[in-house]
Amino acid sequence: MRYLITGGAGFIGSHLTEHLLGLGHEVVALDNLSTGTLDNLAGVSGHAGFRFVRGSVTDPASVESCMAGIDAVFHLAAAVGVFTILDKTMDSLRTNLHGTENLLDAALRHDVPILVASTSEIYGKNTASGLTEDADRIIGSPLKNRWSYAEAKALDETFAHLYAVEHGLRTVIVRPFNTVGPRQTGRYGMVIPRFVTQALAGEPLTVFGDGQQTRCFCHVHDVVPALVALLSDESAYGKVFNLGSTEQTTISQLAERVITKTGSASSIAKVPYEEAYGEGYEDMQRRIPDCTRAYEQIGFSPTRTLDDIIAAVVADRRS
Ligand code: UDP
């Protein structure tokens, strides 16, 4: 198979690229290198089955230039990270809306299946324990910039759904819950690489808010094979799937664990949300997936624990 991966130089995209090449497939990676980097692809540059194209998903000509001979598309390219969304809200909204529309158009024109990466963020402030794919979305004001990411991704899902229903496009939508692992950078806000970097530097770990908010983190090596399995499974087309772990931690506990695992002398600094993200910021207090649907579809069952994840990120940062 020859796959197009948008966002192929990003954190998840680069792991997916390696995984597919390892299975003997060919990969074309389209990336504008806004948050992704060629360093992420160092292990595959020069591989006979790999081609990198620098370009934006917002540019239909760039997208079209990648489509020749493509059998299926993973659309992962997006403006990501809370800091990115807050710093460049309008650009991010455009990328996340128009980029997806362009990819859906291209997939339709070439009649190839497409996996669209959405996000667990679309559930917003719904704190139900075990969010199923049909759970309600509880989203704050459209004038609060944080929610623009969730809004764009939700509209992407609706677009994908309508392309499937109205045009018969073969689509799969996934909602990853806090995917982490080697190569993820903390520069755009993601908490685990930030804590690990701070701990290794002996700096205080910045816990935003009271630290009692919870998340479930899932190793990228558990997520990537699931993406491939879903896009390879015709009976998954037209559906949406949560992908995540159910091992919960509060952010305060996470900070303590990172300090213990690194043997760091760092302290923990509580930082008010306003200071971290600006005035009016709303966080999600709890976000736990129910992944029964993905389990029943492809046997999805993450095997890496939070300790495994922290160890992997620490090893990555140290190297
Ligand atoms: N967070 C934190 N310190 C940091 C970065 C993030 O306490 O230096 C918190 C953030 O406010 C959120 C949680 O960690 O409650 C997860 O943040 P991340 O941006 O990684 O993911 P998301 O908010 O999208 O779940």
Boltz pocket constraint, residues with backbone or C-beta under 6 A from the ligand:
constraints:
  - pocket:
      binder: B
      contacts: [[A, 82], [A, 121], [A, 178], [A, 188], [A, 189], [A, 190], [A, 191], [A, 192], [A, 194], [A, 195], [A, 206], [A, 207], [A, 208], [A, 209], [A, 213], [A, 215], [A, 251], [A, 283], [A, 284]]
      max_distance: 6.0
